Amino acid sequence: MAGYKRYRKDSPVSYALGITLTFELLRFQPDKVTRVYIHSGMKEGETLDKLRSLCRDAGIEMVQTDKIFHVLSQKENCYVIGEFTKYEGQLEKTASHIVLVNPSNAGNMGTIMRSALGFGLNQMAIIRPAVDAFDPKVVRASMGAIFSTNFVYFEDFDEYQAQFGERELFPFMLDAKKSLHEIRPQGTFSLLFGNEATGLPDRFAQIGTSVIIPHSNRIDSLNLPIAASIAMYETTKQQFES
């Protein structure tokens, strides 16, 4: 399709595919939105009126065209696309972090972002090589949580540790010092997770306090988003107790 291209990692913009994601984008990153595309199949009604109002108030261009939908979305029920400029985040030293070391799956990254936001851990360090957080697949899997997540890329873990090493570090590994139920973070902390296929390198056993999530011997390991969600729940549950 002339004028519209599939998302590329080196592109200055990315896309929120769908009305729900676009509303999240407009709510939490309105200054990054460049335009909103509307498909001819989008029906008139309260939802479209709300979208028009938000775009009008923020001075955001709305473009009605079907062409970009053929390029970017394979879903028949996608009638709205929010285009936005990529942006850089900044991690807070006083906040706890999620650290993903060499994540390679877009869906997993987005799912972890959503869980992290739910548990109040919306600060994420991503260690390269890693999947592109602005890939529309990540945006979709996060269900819009990416727009409320501060994430920063680091060339290696040493770079992250040099900036944020003065905190409790908990690398999650199968060969670990402690079980998850034994740790009780007292201050700011970072939960470290490895690649989906290989986990954390062996050297992480010497960093902080390594942790394992106990489970039956019927499986060899938990998948990454589930393990991360369990870890986040266990380490933050006190703040949600009434």
C-alpha positions in Angstrom: 0.0 0.0 0.0 1.6 3.3 -1.1 2.2 5.7 1.7 1.9 3.1 4.5 4.5 0.7 5.6 4.6 -2.1 8.1 6.1 -1.3 11.5 9.9 -1.4 11.6 12.2 -1.2 14.6 14.0 1.8 13.2 10.7 3.7 12.5 10.2 6.9 14.6 6.6 6.0 15.2 4.6 3.0 16.4 0.9 2.1 16.6 -1.8 1.2 19.0 -4.1 -1.2 17.1 -7.7 -1.0 18.3 -10.0 1.4 20.0 -9.2 0.3 23.6 -5.4 0.7 23.1 -5.9 4.0 21.4 -8.0 5.3 24.3 -5.2 4.2 26.7 -2.7 6.0 24.5 -4.7 9.2 24.4 -5.2 9.0 28.2 -1.7 8.5 29.3 0.6 9.7 26.4 -1.5 12.3 24.6 1.4 14.5 23.7 3.1 11.6 21.8 0.1 10.9 19.5 0.6 12.1 15.9 -2.7 11.0 14.4 -5.6 8.6 14.7 -6.8 6.5 11.8 -10.4 5.5 11.5 -11.6 2.6 9.3 -14.8 3.0 7.2 -16.3 0.2 9.2 -16.2 2.2 12.4 -19.8 2.9 13.3 -21.2 6.2 14.5 -22.1 6.4 18.1 -20.9 7.2 21.6 -17.5 5.6 21.3 -16.6 7.4 18.1 -18.0 10.7 19.5 -15.7 10.3 22.5 -12.7 9.6 20.3 -13.5 12.7 18.2 -13.8 14.8 21.3 -10.5 13.6 22.8 -8.6 14.2 19.5 -10.2 17.6 19.0 -9.3 18.7 22.5 -5.7 17.6 22.1 -5.3 18.9 18.6 -4.8 15.5 17.1 -5.5 14.8 13.4 -8.1 12.1 12.6 -7.7 10.4 9.2 -10.3 8.2 7.7 -8.7 5.6 5.5 -8.8 1.8 5.2 -5.4 1.4 3.6 -3.3 1.5 6.7 -5.5 -1.2 8.3 -4.7 -3.5 5.5 -0.9 -2.9 6.1 -0.8 -3.0 9.9 -3.7 -5.1 11.2 -4.8 -8.6 10.3 -7.8 -8.4 12.6 -11.1 -7.8 11.0 -12.5 -6.0 14.0 -9.8 -3.4 14.2 -11.3 0.0 13.3 -9.1 2.5 15.0 -5.3 2.9 15.0 -3.4 5.4 17.1 -0.1 6.5 15.7 2.5 7.8 18.2 6.0 9.0 18.4 8.4 6.7 20.2 9.7 8.1 23.5 12.4 7.6 26.1 11.5 6.7 29.7 13.4 7.2 32.9 13.7 4.9 35.9 13.3 6.1 39.4 16.0 5.3 41.9 13.5 5.2 44.7 11.2 2.8 43.0 11.4 -1.0 42.7 12.1 -2.4 39.2 11.4 -5.3 37.0 14.6 -6.3 35.1 14.2 -8.4 31.9 17.5 -9.8 30.7 17.5 -10.5 26.9 13.7 -11.0 26.5 12.9 -12.2 23.0 9.1 -12.6 22.9 6.9 -9.6 22.2 3.8 -11.1 23.7 5.6 -12.1 26.9 7.0 -8.6 27.4 3.6 -7.0 26.9 2.0 -9.4 29.3 4.6 -8.7 32.0 4.1 -5.0 31.6 0.4 -5.4 32.3 1.0 -7.6 35.4 3.7 -5.2 36.6 1.3 -2.3 36.4 -1.3 -4.2 38.3 1.2 -4.8 41.1 2.5 -1.3 41.2 5.8 -2.1 39.6 5.7 0.0 36.4 9.5 0.6 36.3 11.2 -1.8 33.8 14.8 -2.2 32.8 15.4 -4.1 29.6 18.9 -5.6 29.0 19.9 -5.9 25.3 19.8 -7.9 23.1 16.1 -7.7 23.5 12.7 -7.4 21.7 11.6 -4.0 20.7 9.2 -2.7 23.4 7.5 -0.4 20.8 6.6 -3.3 18.5 2.8 -3.2 18.1 2.7 -6.8 19.3 4.1 -5.7 22.7 1.7 -2.7 22.8 -1.3 -5.1 22.1 -0.2 -7.7 24.6 0.2 -5.1 27.3 -3.4 -4.0 26.7 -2.2 -0.4 26.9 -0.1 -0.8 30.1 3.0 0.2 28.1 1.7 3.7 28.1 1.9 3.8 31.9 5.3 1.9 32.1 8.6 3.6 32.5 11.1 1.4 30.6 14.7 1.9 29.8 17.1 -0.2 27.7 20.6 -1.0 28.9 23.5 -2.4 26.8 24.2 -5.0 29.5 23.4 -5.8 33.1 26.6 -4.2 34.4 25.4 -0.8 33.1 22.1 -1.3 34.9 23.9 -2.4 38.1 26.2 0.6 38.0 23.2 2.9 38.2 20.8 1.0 40.4 22.9 -1.6 42.2 22.4 -0.2 45.7 19.2 -2.1 46.3 18.0 -5.6 46.9 18.5 -7.7 43.8 16.5 -11.0 43.3 17.5 -13.0 40.2 15.0 -15.8 39.6 16.8 -19.0 38.8 16.2 -22.8 39.0 19.4 -23.2 41.0 18.8 -20.6 43.7 19.6 -19.8 47.3 16.1 -19.3 48.5 12.5 -20.1 47.7 10.1 -17.2 46.9 8.2 -17.5 50.1 11.4 -17.0 52.1 12.3 -13.6 50.8 10.9 -10.4 52.4 12.0 -7.3 50.5 12.4 -4.4 52.9 13.2 -1.5 50.7 13.5 -0.8 47.0 14.3 -4.0 45.1 14.6 -5.4 41.6 13.2 -8.7 40.3 15.5 -10.1 37.6 14.2 -12.5 34.9 16.1 -14.2 32.1 15.4 -15.1 28.5 12.3 -17.3 27.9 14.4 -20.2 26.5 17.6 -20.0 28.6 16.8 -18.2 31.8 19.5 -16.1 33.5 23.2 -16.8 32.9 24.9 -18.7 35.7 26.8 -15.6 36.9 23.5 -14.2 38.2 23.6 -16.7 41.0 26.3 -14.5 42.6 24.3 -11.3 42.3 22.0 -10.4 45.2 19.8 -13.3 46.5 18.8 -15.8 43.8 15.3 -17.1 44.1 13.3 -20.1 42.9 9.5 -20.4 42.6 8.7 -23.9 44.0 6.5 -26.1 41.9 5.8 -29.8 41.3 8.2 -32.0 39.4 5.5 -32.5 36.7 6.9 -29.5 34.9 10.5 -28.4 34.4 9.8 -24.7 34.8 7.1 -22.0 34.6 6.8 -19.8 31.6 8.2 -16.3 31.9 5.0 -14.2 32.3 3.5 -16.6 34.8 6.7 -16.7 36.9 7.1 -12.9 36.8 3.5 -12.4 37.8 3.8 -14.8 40.8 7.0 -13.1 41.9 5.4 -9.7 41.6 2.4 -10.8 43.6 4.4 -12.4 46.4 6.8 -9.4 46.8 4.1 -6.7 46.8 1.1 -8.4 48.4 1.6 -6.6 51.8 0.7 -3.3 50.3 -2.6 -4.7 49.1 -3.6 -6.3 52.4 -6.5 -4.5 54.0 
